[in-house]
């Protein structure tokens, strides 16, 4: 996925536009900044299976939601 892609997000039952595609290091930094406990190896495994994480502006609510690329239909 890339910025500007129109996607279907089944879990939200909405269409959305990708406004940001996270880089793995940014996700680690965000977890550290917010002092969240995590296992980097588990997060990397999840990223490999479902990644990357994207910020999506949804049509249903007009809000930005975090969505794993593996959970959408392009």
N, C-alpha and C positions, 0 to 999 in steps of 0.2 A: 504494500500500500504506500501511497505517497500523498503529500499535501494536495488537497483539492479533489481527491477521489470522492465520488458519491457512493455510499455504501448502505447496505441494509443491515441493521443491527437487530437480529431476531430476539435477543434477550430483552431489548427495550421496546420491541415492536414498533420500530421507527426507522426512518431514513436519516442519514447524517452525512456531513461533509468532514473529512479528515482535516484538522487544522494544525496538528502536530504529530510527528512520529518520534517517539522517545528513542534515544541511544541508551544502551544498557548502562553505561557509566553514569548517565544522568539519573537513571532510576536508582542506582546505588546511592548516589549523592543525596537524592531526595529522601530516601529512607534514613540516611545518617542525619540530615538536617532536621528531620522531624523526630529524631531519636526513637525510631521504630526498631524493634528487635526483629532480626531476620537472619537467615542463613544464606550467604552469598551463593553457595553451591545449589541450594534448593531453588533460589530465585533464578539462577542461570538455567537450571533444568526446565523450569516453567517457561522461561523465555524461549528456549530451544523448541519446546513443544507447542507453545501458543503465541509466541512473540511476533513482532514487537508490540509494545504498548502504544496506543494512540489516543490523542485527545480528539473527540468527535463532537461537533455541534449538531444536535439532533433536532429534527423537525417537530417532534411531538411536544417537547418542553422548551425548546430554544436555549437549552443549557448545554454546557460542555461536559461530556462524560468520558471517563477513562474506559477504553475498550481494548481487549486483547485482539490482535489481528486474526487469530484463530477462531474468534467468535462471530465473524461477520461474513457477509456475502457481498462480493464486489460486483 
